[in-house]
Amino acid sequence: MDTNDITAENKRYVIFPWSKQGQVSPLAVTRMEGVHFWDADGNRYLDFAAQHVCVNAGHQHPKIVAAIKEQAARLCYAAPSFATEPRGRLARMIAEVAPGDLNKTYFTCGGAESNDYAVKIAKMVTGRPKVIARHRSYHGASSAAIALTGEARRAHMEPAMLGVLHAFPPYCYRCSFGQEPETCHRECVSAIEEMIEFENPDFVAAIVVETITGTHLGVPVPPDDYLPRLRALCDKYGILLIADEILMGWGRTGKWFAVDHYGVVPNIMTISKGVNNASVPLGGVVVSDRIAEFMETHTLWSGSTYSGHALGCAAAIATLGVYHEEGLVENSARLGVVLAERFADMKRRHPSVGDVRSIGLVGTIELVRNRTSREALGPRGDDDPLAPLRAAIRAGGVHTSLWGNYISLGPALNITDEQFQEGLDVIDNALDLADEHVDATSSNAAAV
Ligand SMILES: Cc1ncc(COP(=O)(O)O)c(C=O)c1O
């Protein structure tokens, strides 16, 4: 099949997510390997986003592919009520790397479902009905996960699950409380405490956070004491802390889990994506010993056919092996230093770069028209000033996450130094096109 045939068949029969179907124009991809993929016309792309920031060990990793094949030949599926070797072994391996006393896992088929279960479990354990989530967050598209999600897409599902409140997150470049880092008193934490008090602490089951918010929302890395302060709030009011590590877990930030940067152990941690290199749908809800103990004598009134699917678990066992053997977490930390340096250099040289944020191998460049006013570099009327920049990145053979005025990246954790620099060079050069739109009143317009 050529490009046209593949695309035509997809457009005729497949419903694509988050889109008006009449407007989708999907790229037909036919091959993926390592940090690259190819379209049906043979063009090669450097996958600087690891698809949805999930193929952490690179495409078609031979050990993961072999493990899936081997498991498929032996046992594809056993109902969740049975004990299987891959299910038990994987849960043990997760407990070995998960922080603190997070030692037991309920398996799901993906991220949204994991967050659904995390909330169910929190409500079950606390007997409380409400949950605090945050604006500027994404937790998935299922009915409960979209209710937790704090961005405009939720509006289309309203009224969503009742009892979810949204607090403002720490987004220090554009603080919701009008502060700058030097004047900040962590108003974003005090506001959550106020919310808890007004909502009645006895009715709040959990605070749900992406430990660090993901790429399409700009990777706003929180101040170091933010998560410890949330932990303390939760402890004060008997509220459970749920950390969504679906995107930021599994070495993405240079540690096994993003919470490890802050010395915080959540009560519940949700995982997916990098757990098995996104090779087979799999997610999980990892709970603390205390919650596990509670569940010894209380029924989990929920389940699903594919929970702990043998193929997904076997793929995850192989993936965790690759993390250990190839030092992927360490490589992420090491290249994270390179990324921070390159980002700082781009900010110095390109006046359109308002802010850069990164941690490990994930980061965002935030583009502005004006560094003084911080006006986002976005459309004025029908004119989309970033279209040429996006085209230049694509023409440079790089696939990455381009949302609004953000250029975000999150490549496979085993990308080589050369491949990494090559991708950053393409982005760096494309920024010249954004610089053309900087206002003359910007504090650094002279640098244009
Ligand atoms: C932080 C976070 N949570 C949850 C999800 C939802 O995961 P899924 O798409 O597997 O349902 C995503 C997906 O991108 C995510 O980034």
The ligand as an ORCA input file, in Angstrom:
! r2SCAN-3c Opt
* xyz 0 1
  C       0.016     12.642     32.821
  C      -0.945     11.792     32.048
  N      -1.926     11.169     32.704
  C      -2.813     10.402     32.053
  C      -2.747     10.230     30.695
  C      -3.751      9.384     29.993
  O      -3.185      8.207     29.546
  P      -3.909      7.353     28.402
  O      -3.852      8.152     27.154
  O      -3.119      6.082     28.341
  O      -5.310      7.115     28.859
  C      -1.735     10.858     29.967
  C      -1.630     10.710     28.522
  O      -0.939     11.396     27.825
  C      -0.803     11.665     30.663
  O       0.181     12.312     30.032
*
